[in-house]
Amino acid sequence: MTIKSYDELSSLELDTLKEIGSIGTGNAATSLSALIGKTVRIQQPEVRIMEYNEAIEWIGGPEPITAGVLVGMSGQLSGIMLSVQQLDFVNLVLESMMEKTIQDYLALQELERSALTEVGNIMISTFINALSGLAGLDIELTVPAFTVDMQGAIMAVPMAEYGGQSNYIMTIGGNFICNGKEIPCRLLLSPDIRSLNFLLRKLGV
């Protein structure tokens, strides 16, 4: 059965996507651990299909300033993936890699931005590699883009790109655990509807 929108997904299809989300975030935590030289694990992630406005509230509302790393997907799966880097996550990376922290995103210099871009890119790439391995897909990724803006503005990118096809997006969230501290992990995956149907067929659901 071909679906026309995320909200048409069956319980079996949702469970399959949740399993992918769980495996992908586990791999992302492993890659983050290797990058920062600290043990990082992730709590059981929550994978949900949300409307865009609901997803904005899920990451803390439209007005807070945050950082985001955006990567486009092409090949057998088209769409975008976004890593939302809230301040606790930013400081975990900067403290581990550069022995510094910031109080405000405006304090980010070019070197710190480059480090955060690379970390976000590697986490997304690791997630997508797990997805492509599970489904047997050939997925190409674009050069990552880093931005600092209000969360509502960052979320406007997938809305503008795919809002005409569906008002829903796949959200993957949990908390990284590092040195006994919980650090929010927020990933948003938005394949276009054609790609979503192709992915589900490749997964046998």
C-alpha positions as CSV (number, residue, x, y, z in Angstrom):
1,M,0.0,0.0,0.0
2,T,1.3,3.4,-1.0
3,I,0.9,6.1,1.6
4,K,0.4,9.8,0.7
5,S,1.3,11.3,4.1
6,Y,3.1,10.4,7.3
7,D,-0.2,10.2,9.2
8,E,-1.3,7.2,7.1
9,L,1.5,5.0,8.5
10,S,0.3,1.8,10.1
11,S,1.4,0.6,13.6
12,L,3.7,-1.9,12.0
13,E,5.3,0.7,9.8
14,L,5.7,3.1,12.8
15,D,7.3,0.3,14.8
16,T,9.8,-0.3,12.0
17,L,10.7,3.3,11.8
18,K,11.1,3.4,15.6
19,E,13.5,0.5,15.5
20,I,15.5,2.3,12.9
21,G,15.5,5.4,15.1
22,S,16.7,3.4,18.0
23,I,19.6,1.8,16.1
24,G,20.5,5.0,14.4
25,T,20.7,7.1,17.6
26,G,22.7,4.3,19.3
27,N,25.3,4.5,16.5
28,A,25.3,8.3,16.7
29,A,26.0,8.1,20.5
30,T,28.9,5.7,19.7
31,S,30.4,8.2,17.1
32,L,30.0,11.1,19.5
33,S,31.8,9.1,22.2
34,A,34.7,8.5,19.8
35,L,34.8,12.2,18.8
36,I,34.9,13.7,22.3
37,G,36.9,10.9,24.0
38,K,34.3,10.3,26.6
39,T,31.8,7.5,27.3
40,V,28.5,8.5,25.9
41,R,25.3,6.4,25.9
42,I,21.8,7.2,25.0
43,Q,18.6,6.5,26.8
44,Q,15.9,4.6,24.9
45,P,15.0,7.2,22.3
46,E,11.5,8.3,21.6
47,V,10.6,8.1,17.9
48,R,7.4,9.9,16.9
49,I,5.6,11.2,13.8
50,M,4.6,14.8,14.6
51,E,3.1,17.8,12.9
52,Y,5.7,20.6,12.3
53,N,4.2,22.9,15.0
54,E,4.1,20.0,17.5
55,A,7.7,19.2,16.7
56,I,8.7,22.8,17.3
57,E,7.1,22.6,20.8
58,W,8.8,19.3,21.3
59,I,12.3,20.9,20.9
60,G,11.4,23.7,23.3
61,G,9.2,26.1,21.4
62,P,9.8,28.5,18.5
63,E,11.5,31.4,20.2
64,P,14.6,29.9,22.0
65,I,17.9,30.4,20.1
66,T,19.6,27.1,19.2
67,A,22.1,25.7,16.7
68,G,21.3,23.3,14.0
69,V,23.2,21.2,11.5
70,L,21.3,20.4,8.3
71,V,22.2,17.7,5.8
72,G,20.4,16.9,2.6
73,M,19.9,13.3,1.3
74,S,19.7,12.2,-2.3
75,G,20.1,9.0,-4.2
76,Q,17.6,6.2,-3.3
77,L,16.4,8.3,-0.4
78,S,15.7,12.0,-0.8
79,G,15.0,14.4,2.1
80,I,16.8,16.2,4.9
81,M,18.0,15.5,8.4
82,L,18.5,18.1,11.1
83,S,20.5,17.8,14.3
84,V,19.3,20.4,16.9
85,Q,22.2,21.3,19.2
86,Q,21.0,22.9,22.4
87,L,23.4,24.7,24.7
88,D,24.2,21.7,27.0
89,F,25.1,19.7,23.9
90,V,27.3,22.5,22.5
91,N,29.1,22.8,25.8
92,L,29.7,19.1,26.1
93,V,31.4,19.2,22.7
94,L,33.4,22.4,23.2
95,E,34.5,21.4,26.7
96,S,35.7,18.0,25.6
97,M,37.4,19.1,22.4
98,M,38.5,22.7,23.2
99,E,38.4,22.9,27.0
100,K,36.0,25.8,26.9
101,T,32.3,26.5,27.3
102,I,30.0,29.4,26.3
103,Q,27.1,31.1,27.9
104,D,25.5,32.3,24.6
105,Y,25.5,31.2,21.0
106,L,26.8,34.7,20.0
107,A,30.1,33.7,21.6
108,L,30.7,31.0,19.0
109,Q,33.8,31.7,16.9
110,E,34.5,30.2,13.5
111,L,36.6,27.3,14.9
112,E,33.9,26.3,17.4
113,R,31.3,26.5,14.6
114,S,33.4,24.2,12.5
115,A,33.8,21.7,15.3
116,L,30.0,21.7,16.0
117,T,29.3,21.3,12.3
118,E,31.7,18.3,12.0
119,V,30.2,16.7,15.1
120,G,26.7,17.1,13.8
121,N,27.6,15.9,10.4
122,I,29.3,12.7,11.7
123,M,26.3,11.9,14.0
124,I,23.9,12.4,11.1
125,S,26.2,10.4,8.7
126,T,26.4,7.6,11.2
127,F,22.6,7.5,11.6
128,I,22.1,7.5,7.8
129,N,24.8,4.8,7.4
130,A,22.9,2.6,9.8
131,L,19.6,3.3,7.9
132,S,21.2,2.6,4.5
133,G,22.7,-0.6,5.8
134,L,19.5,-1.9,7.3
135,A,17.4,-1.1,4.2
136,G,20.1,-1.8,1.6
137,L,19.9,1.8,0.2
138,D,22.4,4.0,-1.6
139,I,22.1,7.4,0.1
140,E,24.2,10.4,-0.7
141,L,24.6,13.3,1.7
142,T,25.3,17.0,1.0
143,V,27.8,19.2,2.7
144,P,26.4,20.1,6.1
145,A,25.1,23.5,6.8
146,F,25.4,25.1,10.3
147,T,23.1,27.8,11.6
148,V,22.2,29.6,14.8
149,D,18.7,31.0,14.9
150,M,15.4,30.7,16.7
151,Q,14.1,27.2,16.7
152,G,11.0,28.1,14.8
153,A,13.2,29.6,12.0
154,I,15.4,26.5,11.9
155,M,12.3,24.3,11.6
156,A,11.0,26.5,8.8
157,V,13.6,24.8,6.5
158,P,12.0,21.3,6.4
159,M,8.6,23.0,6.4
160,A,9.4,25.0,3.3
161,E,11.1,22.0,1.6
162,Y,8.4,19.3,2.2
163,G,5.4,21.1,3.8
164,G,3.6,20.8,0.5
165,Q,3.8,17.0,0.7
166,S,3.0,16.5,4.3
167,N,2.6,18.4,7.5
168,Y,4.4,15.7,9.5
169,I,8.0,15.0,10.3
170,M,9.8,12.1,12.0
171,T,11.3,13.2,15.3
172,I,13.9,11.2,17.2
173,G,14.8,12.3,20.7
174,G,16.4,11.0,23.9
175,N,19.1,12.0,26.3
176,F,22.8,11.3,25.9
177,I,24.3,10.3,29.2
178,C,27.9,11.5,29.8
179,N,29.7,11.8,33.1
180,G,26.4,11.2,34.9
181,K,24.7,14.2,33.2
182,E,21.8,14.1,30.8
183,I,22.3,16.0,27.5
184,P,19.3,16.4,25.2
185,C,19.6,14.7,21.8
186,R,17.2,15.9,19.1
187,L,17.2,14.7,15.5
188,L,14.6,15.3,12.9
189,L,14.4,13.2,9.8
190,S,12.2,14.2,6.8
191,P,12.3,12.0,3.7
192,D,10.0,13.0,1.0
193,I,6.9,10.8,0.6
194,R,8.2,8.9,-2.5
195,S,11.3,8.0,-0.5
196,L,9.3,7.0,2.6
197,N,7.3,4.6,0.5
198,F,10.5,3.2,-1.1
199,L,12.1,2.8,2.3
200,L,9.2,0.9,3.8
201,R,9.1,-1.4,0.8
202,K,12.9,-2.1,1.1
203,L,12.3,-2.9,4.8
204,G,9.5,-5.3,3.9
205,V,6.6,-3.5,5.5
